[in-house]
């Protein structure tokens, strides 16, 4: 273990956690202290990282001196669990750093809030803000002047044209395209492969080309 790096605990041990572990290994800031996941056996390892228990032991991990955490569960149309875990870590005093894969392209003025995760191959252009706990997944492309609300989840290959607004906890499926100036409401779900040409209301599910 490289003691020049700060320790970080991951909440979740599925596929998204594997991608985050790889991201962290490519960086120079953190080393993974362990994984917390209620569905995995204590002592099980994922990519060499040991499962320590459930999120019930978060306070104990904090007492051991770990000060950084990352929500490592993915999203299947609902971001409620990610949001709950994010708030739980925050309330215990953990810092949740923005995690950025080195193989991304970020404009110099992009604002990344706490807990955001930017995966390999993502491109984010100028004057864009990425909110707390947002995931911009593999190969997604966000053009200029976009606003991504807290805990929104962009699956692999999502494309947002300029001036798009994505509401809090919205889910955009793989390969979805949103044209310029469109507003996506809070908790909205955009199906994989949809092409969104008009605003989507809060909580709506849209799919198809054009999305309806």
Rosetta blueprint (number, residue, H / E / L):
1 X L
2 X L
3 X L
4 X L
5 X L
6 X E
7 X E
8 X E
9 X E
10 X E
11 X E
12 X L
13 X L
14 X L
15 X H
16 X H
17 X H
18 X H
19 X H
20 X H
21 X H
22 X H
23 X H
24 X H
25 X H
26 X H
27 X L
28 X L
29 X L
30 X E
31 X E
32 X E
33 X E
34 X E
35 X E
36 X E
37 X L
38 X L
39 X L
40 X L
41 X L
42 X L
43 X L
44 X L
45 X E
46 X E
47 X L
48 X L
49 X E
50 X E
51 X E
52 X E
53 X E
54 X L
55 X H
56 X H
57 X H
58 X H
59 X H
60 X H
61 X H
62 X H
63 X H
64 X L
65 X L
66 X L
67 X L
68 X E
69 X E
70 X E
71 X E
72 X L
73 X L
74 X L
75 X L
76 X L
77 X L
78 X L
79 X L
80 X H
81 X H
82 X H
83 X H
84 X H
85 X H
86 X H
87 X H
88 X H
89 X H
90 X H
91 X H
92 X H
93 X L
94 X L
95 X E
96 X L
97 X L
98 X L
99 X E
100 X E
101 X L
102 X L
103 X L
104 X L
105 X E
106 X E
107 X L
108 X L
109 X L
110 X L
111 X E
112 X E
113 X L
114 X L
115 X L
116 X L
117 X E
118 X E
119 X L
120 X L
121 X L
122 X L
123 X E
124 X E
125 X L
126 X L
127 X L
128 X L
129 X E
130 X E
131 X L
132 X L
133 X L
134 X L
135 X E
136 X E
137 X L
138 X L
139 X L
140 X L
141 X E
142 X E
143 X L
144 X L
145 X L
146 X L
147 X E
148 X E
149 X L
150 X L
151 X L
152 X L
153 X E
154 X E
155 X L
156 X L
157 X L
158 X L
159 X E
160 X E
161 X L
162 X L
163 X L
164 X L
165 X E
166 X E
167 X L
168 X L
169 X L
170 X L
171 X E
172 X E
173 X L
174 X L
175 X L
176 X L
177 X E
178 X E
179 X L
180 X L
181 X L
182 X L
183 X E
184 X E
185 X L
186 X L
187 X L
188 X L
189 X E
190 X E
191 X L
192 X L
193 X L
194 X L
195 X E
196 X E
197 X L
198 X L
199 X L
200 X E
201 X L
202 X L
203 X L
204 X L
205 X E
206 X E
207 X L
208 X L
209 X E
210 X L
211 X L
212 X L
